[in-house]
Amino acid sequence: MSDAAAQVHLKGEVGGNLTFRCPDVKSKSIDFFYFQKNNSFINGYHLSKDIPTEAWSNTRMDDKDRTTVHMFNLKASHEGDYECYIKYSDGLVQTVMKLSVTANYSKPQTTQECHDGLSCVVHCVSHGGYPRIRITWDVLDSHAWKLENNSEVQDPDTLMVNSSSSASFNCSSGKLRSIRCCVGDSTSDHITVCKF
């Protein structure tokens, strides 16, 4: 008999460490504890037999807590659902651990190209973030500019994302504008456009 799966939500950062504490009943003896992702064994133990599967090299069982797993050097690919299976003599209990992983984007860098005293195009670039986030622009005068393009390119191996954007600004009024671009919690320095 298996109890309905409870859910636990966890957050981690790329390069960081995380502890999965699967809830158990301390007063009961455990026949086995399996920690899995997508039906693939990660770590655990069986009271009466060897487990024929190797544990993930970036995990270890806690020395004192029998259903706690430590994970090191998190990657974006570690995001997802994990299952804790605890087998007591009177039944099997499953807990789902939902892990979301983030990585801060680099401080956005801007460059600008201005032409003929009429317009400027500003490019904004930020690297190495996760998950995929689109760059936004902080501009007070909404009628004097337009978005030219946005791009989020994900590395197929690390899953980290480089985000870029370009915006054009109408300078025909001769008005100087202070702008900045943002991605996630990272914000560029203010720059002045239409300054010829």
ZIFENPE-V319568 format. One record per helix or strand. SS is the DSSP state (H for helix, E for strand). FROM is the first residue (numbers start at 0). LEN is the number of residues. If there is no record, write none. Layout:
BEGIN
SS_FROM_LEN, SS_FROM_LEN
END
This chain:
BEGIN
E_1_1, E_5_8, E_17_4, E_29_8, E_39_7, E_58_3, E_67_4, H_75_3, E_79_9, E_90_13, E_108_7, E_118_12, E_135_3, E_144_10, E_160_10, E_176_7, E_185_2, E_190_3
END
